[in-house]
Amino acid sequence: MNESLSKPTNDQAGIAAAVSAALRQPSFLRVMLVLAATVVVLVGMRLGASILNPILFAVILALLFYPIFSWLGRRGIPKPLALVFMLVGLTILFLGLFFILGVSITRFSADIGSYTAQLNREMAGIESRIKSSGITQADIRDAIDPKVLTAAVGTILSGIAGFLSDLFLILIIVLFLLAEGPAMMNRLHASVGTDHPQAERLIVFGRQVVRQLGLRAIVNLITGAGVTVLLFALGVDFPVMWGILTFFLSFIPWIGLPIAVAPAVVLALAEHGLERALLVIAGVLVINVLAENLVSPMLMGRGLSLSPTFLFIGFIFWAFILGGPGAFLAAPLTIFVALMLGSFPGTRWLASLMSVDAPGVEAPVPGDSEAQHAP
């Protein structure tokens, strides 16, 4: 009787051991399950993009601004007062962006008719120059329609203005994350232990994402400031607006900078002629080369260098999944994926493929209180 009862138990134990062993092996079934789960997550992200995008932006901004919040705490400022300082500072920053972009967009929209007329005259002059040189079949105005160009500029600015309308919601979420981030990490450590590998991995993710985005922001700030000074020197209208757009759109790999400066080039052509527009193009190229080839290697040498190919693929992928805001989120999300893949032995080869230098997950620094309490 006892033998008959023990036999099913032994069989069940054998089946459980076989299933466990199969799950540990990189079998085809396991790969398919992982891929199916990934597809389900991505479909959910695409369907919930309108809700997910502000949250993702808030998480990234909280990671970026947390060092400032932590610095205030280390200076002996109480946490509620530090949150008030962050609220005031971020509100001034966002209101400043709203004011500058709002006024500039309103003025640009009001003057777009005159800019179109000026652009038509400049295009006619360029066409007459080409024909006087012996090319009689040139019809520049058919190839480059000024109305289409000015309408495209207006569309870009309106889209950015609409996107900025979510910043107040993002600001509130950022403040909640800054306030609750250390407490959440403390609760996580209390529940799983201070040496739990997943908790340590989460801390490392936050620290490295902060580093990468901070370094990218510095490079973009230098580029945006250079573009602002260049356009101001050349007499192009709204130089501060084009500089701000350059800073934000430069987070989009490869095509962000051309999208940002294209309206300024068209405006320079309409206002001052072809020579000034060519000077804008040449100046932006010089600024970009200096920022990306001199400043960026010095800063990015301290962090992860993603492959340009995979960064561009990530831009297309996240823009498809999350819509327009996904273009801005592409760089941090791709960095996060590369760091996550690099933290697991089975996927480390994928992380090496995505980066110029193989990304290894750095061990948390013992006693680093800032890293242990990062949101």
C-alpha positions in Angstrom: 0.0 0.0 0.0 2.8 2.4 1.0 4.7 1.5 -2.2 1.7 2.3 -4.4 1.3 5.6 -2.7 5.0 6.5 -2.9 5.3 5.7 -6.6 3.1 8.6 -7.9 5.0 10.9 -5.5 8.3 9.8 -7.0 6.9 10.2 -10.5 5.7 13.7 -9.7 9.1 14.6 -8.2 10.7 13.3 -11.4 8.4 15.3 -13.6 9.0 18.4 -11.6 12.8 17.9 -11.7 12.6 17.4 -15.5 10.5 20.6 -16.0 12.9 22.5 -13.8 15.9 21.2 -15.8 14.2 22.1 -19.1 13.5 25.6 -17.9 17.1 26.1 -17.0 18.2 25.0 -20.5 18.1 27.5 -23.3 15.6 25.4 -25.1 13.4 26.4 -28.1 10.3 26.4 -25.9 11.9 28.7 -23.4 13.0 31.1 -26.1 9.5 31.1 -27.6 7.9 31.8 -24.1 10.2 34.8 -23.6 9.4 36.1 -27.0 5.7 35.7 -26.5 5.9 37.5 -23.1 7.9 40.3 -24.8 5.3 40.7 -27.5 2.5 40.9 -25.0 4.4 43.6 -23.0 5.1 45.7 -26.2 1.5 45.4 -27.4 0.4 46.6 -23.9 2.9 49.5 -24.1 1.6 50.5 -27.5 -2.1 50.4 -26.4 -1.4 52.3 -23.2 1.1 54.8 -24.7 -1.0 57.9 -23.8 -0.9 56.9 -20.1 2.6 55.4 -20.2 4.5 58.3 -21.9 4.0 60.9 -19.1 5.0 58.3 -16.5 8.2 57.4 -18.4 9.1 61.0 -18.9 8.5 61.6 -15.2 10.7 58.6 -14.2 13.5 59.9 -16.4 13.3 63.5 -15.1 13.2 62.2 -11.5 16.4 60.3 -12.2 18.0 63.3 -13.8 17.0 65.7 -11.0 17.5 63.4 -8.1 21.3 64.3 -7.7 20.2 67.9 -7.1 17.5 66.8 -4.6 20.1 64.6 -2.9 22.6 67.4 -2.8 20.1 69.6 -1.0 19.6 66.9 1.6 23.3 66.5 2.2 23.5 70.3 2.8 21.2 69.7 5.8 18.0 71.0 4.2 15.0 69.1 5.5 13.2 66.9 3.0 9.9 69.0 2.8 11.9 72.2 2.2 14.1 70.5 -0.4 10.9 69.4 -2.2 9.6 73.0 -2.1 12.9 74.2 -3.6 12.6 71.5 -6.4 9.0 72.5 -7.0 9.8 76.1 -7.3 12.9 75.5 -9.5 11.1 73.0 -11.9 8.1 75.3 -12.1 10.3 78.3 -13.0 12.1 76.1 -15.6 8.9 74.8 -17.2 7.1 78.1 -17.1 10.2 79.7 -18.7 10.1 77.1 -21.5 6.4 77.7 -21.9 6.8 81.4 -22.1 9.7 81.5 -24.5 8.2 78.8 -26.8 4.7 80.1 -26.5 5.6 83.7 -27.4 7.9 82.6 -30.2 5.4 80.2 -31.7 2.7 82.9 -31.5 4.9 85.5 -33.2 6.1 83.0 -35.8 2.5 81.9 -36.6 1.4 85.5 -37.0 4.3 86.3 -39.3 4.2 83.1 -41.3 2.5 84.8 -44.2 5.2 87.4 -44.6 7.9 84.7 -44.3 6.2 82.8 -47.1 6.1 85.9 -49.3 9.8 86.5 -48.6 10.7 82.9 -49.2 8.8 83.1 -52.6 10.9 86.1 -53.6 14.1 84.4 -52.6 13.2 81.2 -54.4 12.4 83.2 -57.5 15.8 85.0 -57.3 17.6 81.6 -56.9 15.7 80.3 -59.9 16.6 83.3 -62.1 20.3 82.9 -61.1 20.2 79.2 -62.2 18.6 80.1 -65.5 21.0 82.8 -66.2 23.9 80.3 -65.8 22.4 78.3 -68.8 20.2 75.8 -67.0 16.8 76.8 -68.5 14.8 73.9 -67.2 15.2 74.7 -63.5 12.0 75.2 -61.6 13.0 75.5 -57.9 9.6 76.6 -56.7 8.0 73.4 -58.0 10.7 71.3 -56.3 10.6 73.3 -53.0 7.2 74.7 -52.3 7.5 77.6 -49.8 3.9 77.0 -48.5 4.7 73.4 -47.8 8.0 74.3 -46.0 6.4 77.0 -43.8 3.4 74.8 -43.1 5.8 72.0 -42.0 7.6 74.4 -39.7 4.3 75.5 -38.1 3.3 71.8 -37.7 6.6 71.0 -35.9 6.2 73.9 -33.5 2.5 73.2 -32.8 3.3 69.5 -32.1 6.0 70.5 -29.7 3.7 73.0 -28.0 1.1 70.3 -27.6 3.7 67.9 -26.2 4.8 70.5 -23.6 1.2 70.7 -22.4 1.7 67.5 -20.5 4.7 68.9 -18.6 2.7 70.0 -15.6 1.3 66.5 -15.1 4.9 65.2 -15.5 6.1 67.7 -12.9 3.6 66.4 -10.3 4.7 62.8 -10.9 8.4 63.9 -10.6 7.8 65.5 -7.3 6.0 62.3 -6.0 8.9 60.2 -7.2 11.5 62.4 -5.6 9.6 62.4 -2.3 8.8 58.7 -2.3 11.9 57.4 -4.1 14.2 56.9 -1.0 11.3 55.4 1.0 10.4 53.0 -1.7 14.0 51.8 -2.0 14.1 51.4 1.8 11.0 49.3 1.8 12.5 47.3 -1.1 15.7 46.6 0.9 13.6 45.8 4.0 11.5 43.2 2.1 14.2 41.5 0.1 17.4 42.3 2.0 20.3 44.7 1.2 22.3 42.1 -0.7 19.4 40.8 -3.0 20.8 40.7 -6.6 17.6 42.2 -8.1 17.6 45.1 -5.8 21.3 45.8 -6.4 20.7 45.5 -10.2 17.9 48.1 -9.9 20.2 50.5 -8.1 22.9 50.0 -10.8 20.3 50.6 -13.5 19.2 53.9 -11.9 22.8 55.1 -11.4 24.0 54.3 -15.0 20.8 55.7 -16.7 21.4 59.0 -14.7 25.0 59.1 -15.9 24.2 58.4 -19.5 21.3 60.9 -19.7 23.2 63.5 -17.8 26.2 63.3 -20.1 23.9 63.4 -23.2 22.2 66.5 -21.7 25.5 68.3 -21.3 26.4 67.7 -25.0 22.9 68.8 -26.1 23.2 71.9 -23.9 26.5 72.9 -25.6 25.0 72.3 -29.0 21.9 74.2 -28.3 23.8 77.2 -26.8 26.1 77.2 -29.9 23.2 77.2 -32.3 21.5 80.1 -30.3 24.7 82.2 -30.4 25.2 81.4 -34.1 21.7 82.4 -35.1 21.8 85.5 -33.0 25.0 86.6 -34.7 23.6 85.9 -38.1 20.4 87.9 -37.4 17.9 85.0 -37.7 14.7 85.5 -35.9 13.8 83.5 -32.7 17.4 82.2 -32.0 16.5 81.2 -28.4 13.5 79.1 -29.6 15.7 77.3 -32.2 18.3 76.7 -29.5 15.8 75.2 -27.1 14.4 73.0 -29.9 18.0 71.9 -30.7 18.6 70.9 -27.1 15.4 68.8 -26.9 15.4 67.3 -30.4 19.1 66.4 -30.2 18.0 63.6 -27.9 16.6 62.0 -31.0 19.5 60.2 -32.7 20.7 61.2 -36.2 17.6 63.1 -37.4 16.9 65.2 -34.3 19.4 68.0 -35.1 18.4 68.3 -38.8 14.7 68.6 -37.8 15.6 71.3 -35.2 17.7 73.5 -37.4 15.8 73.0 -40.7 13.2 75.7 -39.8 16.0 78.1 -38.9 17.7 77.5 -42.3 14.4 78.2 -44.1 13.9 81.3 -42.0 17.4 82.5 -42.8 16.8 81.9 -46.5 13.5 83.9 -46.3 15.0 86.8 -44.3 18.5 87.2 -45.6 19.0 85.1 -48.7 20.8 82.0 -49.8 24.3 83.0 -48.5 23.0 83.5 -44.9 21.2 80.1 -45.1 24.4 78.4 -46.2 26.3 80.1 -43.3 23.7 78.7 -40.9 24.2 75.2 -42.3 27.9 75.5 -42.2 27.9 76.9 -38.6 25.6 74.1 -37.3 27.8 71.5 -38.9 30.9 73.0 -37.2 29.1 73.1 -33.8 27.8 69.6 -34.2 31.3 68.2 -35.2 32.9 70.0 -32.2 30.3 68.8 -29.7 30.1 65.2 -30.9 33.8 64.7 -31.7 35.5 66.7 -29.0 33.1 67.2 -26.1 31.1 64.0 -26.4 34.0 61.5 -26.4 35.5 63.2 -23.3 32.2 62.9 -21.4 30.9 59.7 -22.9 34.2 57.9 -22.2 32.9 57.8 -18.6 29.9 55.8 -19.6 28.3 53.4 -22.1 28.8 54.1 -25.8 25.9 52.6 -27.8 26.3 51.6 -31.3 24.9 54.2 -33.7 23.1 51.5 -35.7 21.3 50.1 -32.7 20.5 53.6 -31.4 18.9 54.5 -34.7 17.0 51.2 -34.7 15.9 51.9 -31.2 14.6 55.3 -32.3 12.5 53.8 -35.0 11.2 51.0 -32.7 10.3 53.2 -29.7 8.7 55.8 -32.0 6.5 53.0 -33.4 5.6 51.6 -30.0 5.0 54.9 -28.1 4.3 57.3 -30.9 5.9 60.8 -31.2 7.1 61.0 -27.5 8.8 57.6 -28.1 11.3 59.5 -30.3 12.5 61.5 -27.2 12.4 58.4 -25.0 14.3 56.2 -27.5 17.8 57.0 -26.1 17.1 56.4 -22.4 15.0 53.3 -23.1 17.6 51.8 -25.4 20.3 52.5 -22.8 18.1 50.8 -20.2 17.6 47.7 -22.4 21.4 47.5 -23.1 22.2 47.8 -19.4 19.5 45.2 -18.5 20.8 42.7 -21.1 24.4 43.3 -19.9 23.4 42.3 -16.3 22.4 38.7 -17.2 25.1 36.2 -18.4 22.8 34.7 -21.0 22.1 38.0 -22.7 25.4 39.7 -22.2 26.4 39.0 -25.8 23.4 41.0 -27.0 24.5 44.0 -24.8 28.0 43.7 -26.3 26.5 43.8 -29.8 24.5 46.9 -29.0 27.4 48.9 -27.6 30.7 50.1 -28.9 32.4 49.0 -25.7 30.9 45.9 -24.0 28.7 47.2 -21.2 29.3 45.4 -18.0 27.2 46.1 -14.9 29.3 47.9 -12.4 29.1 46.7 -8.9 27.4 49.0 -6.4 29.9 51.0 -4.4 29.8 49.9 -0.7 28.6 52.7 1.5 27.3 54.8 -1.4 24.2 56.2 0.3 23.1 58.1 -2.8 23.1 55.0 -4.9 21.3 53.0 -2.3 18.5 55.5 -2.1 18.2 56.6 -5.7 14.5 56.5 -6.8 
